[in-house]
Amino acid sequence: MSVNILDRYDRTKDGSYVVSFRVDSYKALFNEYDFSSSFAKRDLKEDFVEYLIDCVEEIGRRNFIVRAHIPKREKSQKIEGRLKESIRNYFLYLIKLSRKEIRRITTKIFFNFSLSITLLVIIFFVSKGREESSSVLFMIFNEGLYVAIWVLMWPVFSDFLFDLRNEFRKIKFYRRIINARLEVLYY
């Protein structure tokens, strides 16, 4: 008997997966150290964010909705709207952090690439005027510059191929959560 991990999720009539959670109060979703801020500006509780992210990762590229189960005594259209806004704002904040990381990685790539090209130009001009029977010291210096270029270029390739790609994936992933429909059911 093979068990599909997606079997643990309910489905809507249109086939979307349901990321469902139940709390005793809206306040349970927010960081307890941040009660002076309004609901829209509060940080979400890390456990709640992790739960959302883990569920959406399991669901993958399939459609999903987020369904909150809240006690009837907490029923309020205003707070319901603030919850939606809080989730949206928190994941927009995570997107902002990813964009900041993209800028940092891009700056590092540009710096390493520029320095590598500069060293390559130095090698070209220094080698051009030298004879083939140059001193051993010059040959060691020349080879050392080639090694430095490789050392500088390796992070360029790895950052470009892996780190940047990962940050762009995070942004796309967070946007999926932001764009997900949020239903609030009262028990």
C-alpha positions, 0 to 999 in steps of 0.5 A: 500500500503506497501512501501519498503525502497529499492524501492528508490534505482535504480538497475543495470542490474544484480540486484545490488542496486545503492547507488547514489550521485551527487556533483558539484565537487570532492572537495565537497566529502572531508573535507574542513579543509584537502585541503593541503593533496593529494586526496588519503590521505584526509578525506572524508566529514562526511556527505558523509560517513554517507550517504554511511553508512546509504544507505549500512545499508538499503540495508543490505546484498544485492549486491550494487554499488556506483555511483557518478555523477560528472560534465563533467568539472571535468572529469579525470581518475586520479581524478576518481582513487583517489576518489576510493582510498580515499574511500578505505583509509577512510574505511580502517582507520575506520577498523583500529579504530575498530581493536584498539577498539577490542584490548582495549576491549580484554585487558579489558576482560583479565584484569577483567578475570585475576583479578576475577580468582585471587580473586577466588584463594584467596577465595579458599586458605583463606577459606580452612584453616578456620573452618566453625564457622569463625568470622562474619567479615571473612564471610563478607570479603569472601562474599565481594570477591564473589561480587567483582568477579561477578562485575568484570566478568559481563563486561567480558561477556557483552564485549565479547558477545556484544561489540566485536561482534559489532566491528567485524560487523563494520569491515565486514561492512566497507569491504563491502563498500571498495569492492563495485564497484564505477562507475563515471558518468558525467553530 
